[in-house]
Amino acid sequence: MPKVLIVDDAQFLRVRLTRMLTEHGYDILEAENGDRAIAQYEANAPDAVLLDITMPEKDGLEVLREIRDKHPDARVVMLTALGQQSIVLEAIKAGARDFIVKPFEQERVLSALQKALA
């Protein structure tokens, strides 16, 4: 069962993604901010990360870079709001495997994860 770390400062989004992915056989970890995400990644070595770009304190790009510096094979999919295309391009250059635009469809999340884990 693949282990996925969901990182988003919005609890409702973490809950929604957790329910969706648990129903599809994923083991879920959660983090509400960047520092917690890095700690969770180090402690649990998830197979993939769903990482929000916009968070207080440490944003998703910083987290992506920190994780990929230590773990170049990390599989990270960015979660983004509409209108953040320039940040998405920066994230892809920094090693993100894909991005999902919020609000998202279940099939888009599942396909992005499957692609990242392939």
N, C-alpha and C positions, 0 to 999 in steps of 0.2 A: 504494500500500500504506500504510494508516494506521500512524502511529508511536505506540506506547503506552509510557508510562513506568510501570513497576511499582515501587512503593515499599513495602517491608516489611522489618522487621529479621530475619525468619525466612528463611534461605536456601532451605530446602526449599519454601517457598511461592512464592518468586520463581521457582525452577526449574520447579515444577509449572505455574504460570501462563505462563511463557515457552514451555514445550513446547506447551501447549494453544493459545496464541494464535498461535504461529509456524505451527502446522499449519493454522490458519484464515486465513493470509495477512497477519498483522500483523507489523510491524517492531518489535522490542522493545528498550527501554532499561531498565536496572535501577538502583535505588538502595537502599541498606541503612539509610539514616537520613534524617532531615529535611533536614539541611544539604546532603547529597549530592543529595537530590531537587530542591531549589531550584537548585543548580548545574546539574544535568542539564537541568532545565526551561529555564533561561536559555540554555544552550549549544545545545540541540537542538530547542526549540519543538515538543514532541510534540503530536499531535492529541488525545490523551486521557491521563489519569492514573488508575491504580488505586492508591489511597492508603490504607494501613493507618492506623487511628486511634491505636492504642496502640503507641508506640515510645519507646525511651529518648531522653533529651536533648530533642529537639523532637518533640512529638506531631503527629499528622495534622491536627488542627484548626489548630495554629499554621502548619503548612506550607500548608494550604488557604488560610488568610487571607493569607499572604505572597504566594502565587502569584496569587490573585484580586485583591489590591491592585494589582499591576503588570500583570496580564493578566485583565481582567474577563470576557473571553470563554473563559477556560480551562475545559476540560471535565474535571471531576474526579468520579470514582466512588469512594466510600469503602468500605473493607473493614473489617468489624467483627465482633467476637465476640458471641455471644448475651448479652443483658443490658445492652447499651450503648445502649438506645433514647434516653435523654435526650441523649447525646452525638451520636447520629445526627441528632436534631432540630436540634441546634445546628449541625451540619455542613450540613444542608439550608438552614438560614437563612443560613449563611455562603456559600452558592453551590454546594454539591455538587449534581451532577445526579441522583445515585442512590446507593444503598448496597447492598452484597452482604454477607450474613451468612455467616461461616465456621462450619463447613466448608461449602463451596459446591458447587453442581452446575455442570458445564460450561455447560449451556444458560443458566443464570442469568447467568453472567459474560458470555457472548456477547451475550445480549439487552440487558444493561445497557450494554455498550460500543456496540452498534448504536444504542441509544436516545441515548446521549451524543453520538455522532458524527453523528446525523441533523440 
